[in-house]
C-alpha cells in the first residue's frame, strides 16, 4: 500500500501562493490516481483537485479553477498542488490521497496522508 507524506503548507497573505507536495512510497505510484482535499475548521473534508496516472487528465473544484494546478512527477513519486491567488477561504488542512481511479468523493480514495496546514490571512 502507498504511504503519503504532505509538505509545503504555511502562512501566506491573501493573493499569495503556496506549493504543496505529496511524496509517496512504493513502486506502483504511477498506477494510482491522486487527489487533494481540504478540511477547514469545523467543516467536512472537501474535494480540491485530482489527477490521473499521467498529467493528461485533471479535474478541479469550481472554487479553485484557474488558480490551482495539480501535477505529478512519477519519476519522483510526487504529486504537487500549486495554489495561486489564495483567499482566506482556502485556509485548511490539505490532504493528499491515492486511488485506483480518479474521483471527487472521499470514498473514491483508500490511502491518505497526514495533512499539511495552509493558512491564508486577509
WOJOKA-V425682 format. One record per residue. N is the residue number from 1. RES is the residue in one letter. SS is DSSP state (~ for helix, > for strand, _ for the rest). PHI is phi in radians with two decimals (999 if undefined). OMEGA is omega as a letter, one per 40 degrees, with the letter a starting at -180 (none if undefined). Layout:
N RES SS PHI OMEGA
N RES SS PHI OMEGA
This chain:
1 X _ 999 a
2 X _ -1.28 i
3 X _ -1.92 a
4 X > -2.14 i
5 X > -2.32 i
6 X > -1.56 i
7 X > -2.71 i
8 X _ 1.81 i
9 X _ -1.21 i
10 X > 2.93 a
11 X > -1.90 a
12 X > -2.50 i
13 X > -1.38 i
14 X _ -0.96 a
15 X _ 1.62 a
16 X _ -1.48 a
17 X _ -2.32 i
18 X > -2.43 i
19 X > -2.14 i
20 X > -1.63 i
21 X > -2.17 i
22 X > -2.37 a
23 X > -1.64 a
24 X > -2.01 i
25 X _ -1.61 i
26 X _ 1.75 a
27 X _ -1.43 a
28 X _ -1.79 a
29 X ~ -0.94 a
30 X ~ -1.12 a
31 X ~ -1.58 a
32 X _ -1.77 i
33 X > -1.33 a
34 X > -2.22 i
35 X > -2.41 i
36 X > -2.06 i
37 X > -2.26 i
38 X > -2.24 i
39 X > -2.20 i
40 X _ -1.45 a
41 X _ -0.98 i
42 X _ 1.30 a
43 X _ -2.14 i
44 X _ -1.36 i
45 X _ -1.18 a
46 X > -2.28 a
47 X > -1.19 i
48 X > -2.04 a
49 X > -2.82 i
50 X > -2.48 a
51 X > -2.45 i
52 X _ -1.36 a
53 X _ -1.14 i
54 X _ -2.07 i
55 X _ -1.48 a
56 X _ -1.32 a
57 X _ -2.08 i
58 X > -2.42 i
59 X > -2.55 a
60 X > -2.24 i
61 X _ -1.14 a
62 X ~ -1.00 a
63 X ~ -1.21 a
64 X ~ -2.04 a
65 X _ -1.00 i
66 X _ 1.50 i
67 X _ -2.02 a
68 X > -1.90 i
69 X > -2.36 i
70 X > -1.73 i
71 X > -2.64 i
72 X > -2.53 i
73 X > -2.20 a
74 X _ -1.17 i
75 X _ -1.25 i
76 X _ -1.88 a
77 X _ 0.90 a
78 X > -2.37 i
79 X > -2.08 a
80 X > -2.13 i
81 X > -2.34 i
82 X > -1.54 a
83 X > -2.05 i
84 X _ -2.02 i
85 X _ 0.85 a
86 X _ -1.18 i
87 X _ -2.13 i
88 X ~ -0.96 a
89 X ~ -1.26 i
90 X ~ -1.47 a
91 X _ -1.12 i
92 X > 2.82 i
93 X > -1.56 a
94 X > -1.77 a
95 X > -2.03 i
96 X > -1.79 a
97 X > -2.62 i
98 X > -2.07 a
99 X > -2.64 i
100 X _ -1.24 i
101 X _ -2.57 i
102 X _ -1.43 a
103 X _ -2.95 a
104 X _ -2.04 a
105 X _ -1.82 i
106 X ~ -0.98 a
107 X ~ -1.28 i
108 X ~ -1.30 a
109 X _ -1.99 a
110 X _ -2.09 i
111 X > -2.48 a
112 X > -2.26 i
113 X _ -1.45 a
114 X _ -1.52 i
115 X _ 1.67 i
116 X > -2.40 a
117 X > -1.47 i
118 X > -2.11 a
119 X > -2.17 a
120 X > -2.00 a
121 X > -1.62 a
122 X _ -1.55 none
